[in-house]
C-alpha cells in the first residue's frame, strides 16, 4: 500500500517558509521592516580606506576591497555608479537582490561618501 505524499510535502513547505526569508533577506544580519528613505549622498570622502561600517556590514558580500565577484553581488571597486545611485542602493536596498537597506544609524552618510570615494578613486 502506498502512502500519501502529503506529510513530505508539508515538511518541504514548512522548511521553505522558514528558510526563504533568510535567503531573500540578504547578507546582513540586520532586519528592517521598511527601507529607510534615500538621503542625499555626501559627495566627499577621504578614500584612504573603507569605513568601519563597511567592514562590519558589507565585507561578507562585497569583499574587503569591494572586488568580490559572485553571481549575486555587485563589484564595488571601480564602480560606474553615481554617488546618488550608490547612496540610494545602501539606503533603500535593491529589489530582487540580496542587497538590504541600511539606516543612517547603521551606516552614516559620511561613511557612504568615504566608501564611494574609496571605490571610485583612480
N, C-alpha and C positions, 0 to 999 in steps of 0.2 A: 504494500500500500504506500502510495506517495504522499509525502507531507505537503502542506500548503507553503508557498514561498513567503507568506505574509510576515512571519517572525524575522526572517532575514531582511526583508525589505524595510520593516520598521527599524531594525538596527542600523541599516545603511542610512536611512533618512535622519535618524536621530544623530548619528555621527556627523553627517553633512551639516545639519543645522547647528550643531555645536562648534564645528571647526571652520565653517565658512567665514564667520566674522574675523577670525584670526588671520586667515589667508587674505581676505579682502582689505582688512584693516591697515596693512602696511608694515613697514619696517619698524616703526617706532612703537614703544610701549605706551605712548600717550593715548588717551582717549578723550575725544571731544564730541559732544553731542551735535554741535553745529560749527562749521568753519568760521574762523574769525574774519571779519571784513578786511579786505585788502587795504593796507595803508600805503600812502605814497612812499616810494622807495627812497632811501637815503642814497645819495649819489657819490659819497666819498668813503674811502676805507683805506686802511694802512697797507694792506696787501702783503704784509710780511709773513703771515701765517693764517691758517683758518682759525675761527673763533672756538672758544671752549664749547659753546652751544653746538657748533657743527660737529665737533669731536664727540659730544655726548649723543646727539640726535641723528646724525646723518652718515657717519662713517660706516656703519654696518651695511648700508645700501650703496653709497656712492664712493666709498674708499677714502683713505686718509688724505689723498691728494686730489680727490674728485675725478679720478680717471678710471674707476672700477667699471668694467663693462660686463653687463649681464643682459639677459633678454628683457628684463623688466625695469631696469634703471637707466636714467639718463646720465651720460658722462657730463660732468660739470666743467672740468678743466678745458679751457679754450672755448667755452660755450659761446654760441652766437645769440643767445637770449639777450634781450634788452634788460636793463636794470629793473624796469617796471614789470616785465613778464617774470623775471626771476623772483622778485619780491612777491608778486601775486601767487605764484606757484607755492611758495612757502606759506603764505598766509591762508590760502584757500584750498590747498591741495590740488591734485589733478584727478579729475573724474576718470574712472576706468583704469586707473593705475594704482600702484601701491603707495604713491606719494600722498601722505596725510597732511592735514593743515596743522600749522604750529602757531600758537598765540604769541603775542609780544612778551608775555611772561616766560615763555619757553625759549624764545629767540628774539632778541631785541632788533630794532631797525638798524642800529649801529653794527651789530653782528652780521646782519644780512648784507649791509653795504660793504663791510670788510671782506666777507667771504666772496661776494660778487667781484670785488676788485682783485682779490687773490686769484680767482679762477680766470679772470679775463686779462691779467697782466701779460705783457709781451715778454 
